[in-house]
């Protein structure tokens, strides 16, 4: 099979006669075009522009813009026209009605018309319909404003990053917790920002798994030391957005400040091992479980705490040490909890507690 014929000779440009160019612009160009002189009278329009006014191009020549648009509309155009007559190129958007009275958004471009000596002798006006794009852009802008408002009003701190964990945006609440000014930290990598005051630990690992595409969502805990020395306990809910090809394009973290709950829980649940304190999640889970025990078994918080610790396998003496109570007080609380459940053995109380879980 022979190879297809290839013409290696350079193509010569096709030069259109001026008359053909004029015919193309006047009759075939879908964008409205008009030219006015210094008196703002039309000296040329193409057919598309003339159809706005249900006329032919020949009928438009000689008409003034004031006659076509009226006093009110001309007042809005006057500023643009004056700038163009001073030699500027002006771009703006406006709604243009068609012959049926329906208005559509157009991009308007006004350019100075110069004579051979470079003097401005008029204005060239070109319009391009962008109605659908304008409607879509406005809808997107409203949606983004609504989303931004929700982010700012959320009790969670919100941080948005790119696929390399570069900070793109953070809500004012997050800025407050971390002691940041968004203008100062935008464009910096989040792990570097956070490790200025503390090591990331589990959060760094969680973000790394999202960045690599290993996970699409996860959670992590982080205790933050603010510039003034205040401690903030946070739980991070992280998610990744991927492209159709599977590549990670952005990562978002929604951060919950659980400091008050953690401080209250630590008063109830001293760490079993000071060298290995409970995680934030386990501490809060235990407190939530105790609240459920109080409601379900009608126990006091003190009785519920002892019951939960019993269910975790701690002997009474150890419970007394953990809660800083006397062994006599702990036994009294166990006895009261048993009586309320009409039980006689600690093992039965433990079974009852585990049923609630």
C-alpha positions, 0 to 999 in steps of 0.5 A: 500500500502506497504512502498517502500523498503529503504536500511539503510545500508551504501553504500560501496565505489566502488574501481576502479582498476587502469587499469580501471581508466587509461582506463577511462582517456585515452579513455572516458575523454573529457578533453585533458590530457598530461604528459611530462618529464623534457626534455618536451617529452610526456610520456602519452596522452589521446585520446582527446589530441592525436586527436588534432594532428590527432594521437593515444596516442601511436604515441604521446609518445616520441614526444617533445613539440617543435616538436608538437607546433613549436618554436613560440608557445613554446616561449609563453609556456616557461614561464608557463612551467618554473614556473611549473617545479619550483613547481607552479600550473599554470592556463591560457587560450589560443585558441587551434586549432582542427584537422580542424584548428578551434580554441577554447578557453580552460582553461589550468591547468599545475601541477608539476609531483612529484616522490615518494621523492617529486621531480618535474620530469615533468608536467601534463597538463589538458585542459577544453574547455570554448569557449562558456563561453569565448565568452559570457564573452567577449561580456558581458565585452564589453557591460559593458565597453560600458555602463560604458563609456556612464554613464561617458560621460552622462550629468547626474550623475548616481548612482547605489544601491542595494535593501537596498539603499547601494551605489554600484557605482556612476559616476565621475559627481555625485561624483563631484556634491556631493563632494564624493570620490567613494572609501570612500562612496561605501558600505554606504547607500545613504540616510545617505550620503545625509542627512549629509548636508541636509534632504532628504524630497521627495527624501527619500520618492521616494526611499522608495517607490522603495525599497518597490516595491510600484513603479518601477520608479519615480522622485524627487527633491533635493537641495544639499549643497556642502562642499564649500557651493555652492548650487546645484539644482538637479532632480532625475529620479529613477528606480528599477529592480526586480527579476522574483519573484518580489523582488527589486534587484537594484535601479538606479538614474539618476540625472540632475543638473538644477542649472543654469536653476533654478537660471535664473528662479528665477530671472524671477519668484520671489517666490509668498510666501517666506515661500513656494517657488515654487518647481524646477519642477513648476519653470522650467515648468513656465519658459518653458511655458513663452518661448513657449508663446514668440514664439507662441504669438510673445511677449517679455519675459517681456510681456510673464511673465506678461501674464503667471502671469495673467493666474495664477490669479494674479492681476496687483498690485500683479504682480508688487510686484512679478516682482519688477516693477511699476504698470505703467510698468506692465499695459504698458506690458499688453497693448502691449501684447493685441495690438500684439494679436489684443485684447482689454480685459485682459480676452481674453489675458488669454484665448489666453495664456491658449490655448498655454498651 
